[in-house]
Amino acid sequence: MTKMKIYTHEEVLDNLIGKKGTPARDAHDQRIQEFIIGEAIKSTRKEQHLTQAQLGELLGVNKSEVSRIEKGKNLTFATIVKVFKALGAKTASLDLGAGFGKVALW
């Protein structure tokens, strides 16, 4: 009986996309982060029983722009702040890791 090698998620990414710090891996990791932020926005919008059109009105953009934001497209820091403020986030902080701690964004 032959043993089957089991790979970690990190090993699969290293082999298929590239190791951390390479341009391809950095781009992949950035797309994943943008997707996660978009999903968080969509989830929060739905929890508040808002349509994309209604959120768009709060933001001053059309429904199709909200759709792009929820897909992680056209995300800038300013857009993210604007969306979370429109959704009622009172505060936000950024964790800069060991030695730096958290920084309040607003």
N, C-alpha and C positions, 0 to 999 in steps of 0.2 A: 504494500500500500504506500503510495507516495503522499508526502505531506504537502498541503497547499499553503503557500506563503500568504500571509495576511498583511496588507498594507494599511498604514494609518492614512487618515485624510490628508495630512501634511505631506506624506510621501507621494501620494497620488498627485497632488497639486505640483510638487517639486518636479515630478517626472513628466507630467502632461503640459504644464504651463511654464514652469521655471521656478527657480529658488527665489525666496524673498529677497527683494532688492534689485531683481532684474526688471527691465522695462515691462516685459509681458506680464509678469506677476504683479507688479505695482498697478498696472492698468486693470488687471482682473480684480485685485483687492479693492480698488477704487469703485469699480462697477458694483461690486457686492455691497459696499457701504452705501452707495447711492440707492440701490434697490431697497436696502433695509430702512433707510430714512423715508423713502417713498411709501413703503408699506406701513410705517408708523403713522405717517400723515393720513393715509387712507383709512387705517383702522380707527384713528382718533376722530376723523370726520364722520365715519359711520356710527361710532359710539354716540356722537352728538346729534345723530339723525339729520345730518346735512347732506344735500346733494352736491355734486361737483359744481353745479351752477350756483348754488347758494354760497359755497365757499368762495367761488370765483367773485361773487358780488362783494364779499367781505374783503377780498384781496385787491379788487379793482382789475381783475383779469377775466377772460372768458373761460367757459367750461373746458375747452380743449387745452388751455394752458394748465388748468388744474390736473387734467388727465396726464399731461407730460410730467408734471411735478410728481404725481403719484407713481409714475413709472421710473422715477429717478433721473429724469432728463431735465436739462436746463437748471440744475440745482446750483445755486450760489449760496454763500453764507447769508447774504442779505435776504434772499428768497426764503430760506429755511427759517430765519428769525421772523420774518413777516408772517409766514404761515402759522408758526406755533403761537405767535401773539394773537393772530386772528382766531385761533382755536382755543384761546383762553389760557395759555401757559403763563403762569404768574412769574416764574423764574426759570432759569436754565443755567447749567454750569458745564464746564468742559473739564474732564479729568486729564491732566497732563502727565499722570504717572508718578512713580516714586521720585521723591525729591522735589517735586513741583506742586503736587496737590491739585485741588480743584480751583478753577477760576470762574467767577460769576460772569455770565454773558449779558444778562439783564436782570 
